């Protein structure tokens, strides 16, 4: 059976997107969420495979496709990643005082203990693909490209009913050591994936009183 | 009339996404494209407004929402941005030799001369929103968040039949000077928007022999 990607890539006529699709896309964007509460239910590896195929359709600077995926499966390495998170999280908590510290201490900031699938996403800073095009003055666009692959995977996962959580409370060099990744690969994201325990349209950090939606970021400067 | 965003945010039941939506999403991802060839047709400002609303639904570290949008409208400033691009592009061309230089010289790498709408997207590195959560060890996630807002806008634009091109061949400090943006804002992307002259499922850099799709980036390391 053809995958969604095969059907999309083999299409010879330009697709058009109607109002109903656009409303569903808005729903997807609104209900995406960073998930930290996962069911133990396993995820079909074929679904993860299809998500990775779609992630590779992300935009990339100079078509460099610098994203690199590591599936973290060994219990020992998962334990090391969790210890890395716990060390960094304890240190971060130490930077807050009073009510903010109390709220921070009560937040669940990762699903590392439960998520059935864990993917580390790196940018290959030494890739020859793209031959440097577009990244002479803004070399950080290589890492942005890997971040866009993460976002693509995230949206495609949510459309399958799967939750994704992006864990950034990690020492990235220590993650690279744990995962024995090639030199030149920089950690961009550590992702937890699985079926979510609950679904919300509002971010967990808003619900728990850390940070609300901020209308100020929507203002547009005109120049 | 309620916008897509209002309808999505006011929904009280969790949406579910069916196979037909997932196929359309795969089509959207496959046909997105970085567009550099724009029609002169104007874009309804209400459409841009709706795209910006949707962009603000992007994930952000600690819910910091650090994206900042600048609509570049003055002909003088557009001319300065174009000169910035031309200087950086000439310098980049000087870094290639032989056949690669010949291909590079023939590529159209921006739609700055034609795109009816131009948006510069910055990350506010000094925002207090999010109170630093999630970005002690990986502060670059603030800029990644702004990159994800760009990607969100890009997909939503394509679903409206609009093309987006991300121009990174720019001196970012010079862009900040031209646009007189607040201290602490870092340029993440300069976007050209408009209706595309043509539609393709393959990237222009592939079609013109610069860089093909690379299956190697799809391999997954297992750890």
Interface residues (C-beta under 8 A of the other chain):
Chain A: X4 X5 X7 X8 X9 X11 X14 X15 X16 X17 X21 X22 X23 X24 X25 X26 X27 X28 X29 X30 X31 X32 X34 X52 X53 X54 X56 X57 X58 X59 X61 X62 X63 X64 X65 X66 X67 X68 X69 X70 X71 X72 X73 X74 X77 X88 X91 X92 X95 X96 X100 X104 X109 X124 X129 X130 X131 X132 X133 X134 X135 X136 X137 X138 X140 X141 X143 X144 X147 X148 X151 X152 X154 X155 X156 X158 X159 X160 X161 X166 X168 X169 X170 X171 X172 X178 X179 X180 X181 X187 X188 X189 X199 X201 X203 X205 X206 X210 X211 X212 X213 X214 X217 X218 X219 X220 X221 X222 X223
Chain B: X4 X5 X7 X8 X9 X11 X14 X15 X16 X17 X21 X22 X23 X24 X25 X26 X27 X28 X29 X30 X31 X32 X34 X52 X53 X54 X56 X57 X58 X59 X61 X62 X63 X64 X65 X66 X67 X68 X69 X70 X71 X72 X73 X74 X77 X88 X91 X92 X95 X96 X100 X104 X109 X124 X129 X130 X131 X132 X133 X134 X135 X136 X137 X138 X140 X141 X143 X144 X147 X148 X151 X152 X154 X155 X156 X158 X159 X160 X161 X166 X168 X169 X170 X171 X172 X178 X179 X180 X181 X187 X188 X189 X199 X201 X203 X205 X206 X210 X211 X212 X213 X214 X217 X218 X219 X220 X221 X222 X223
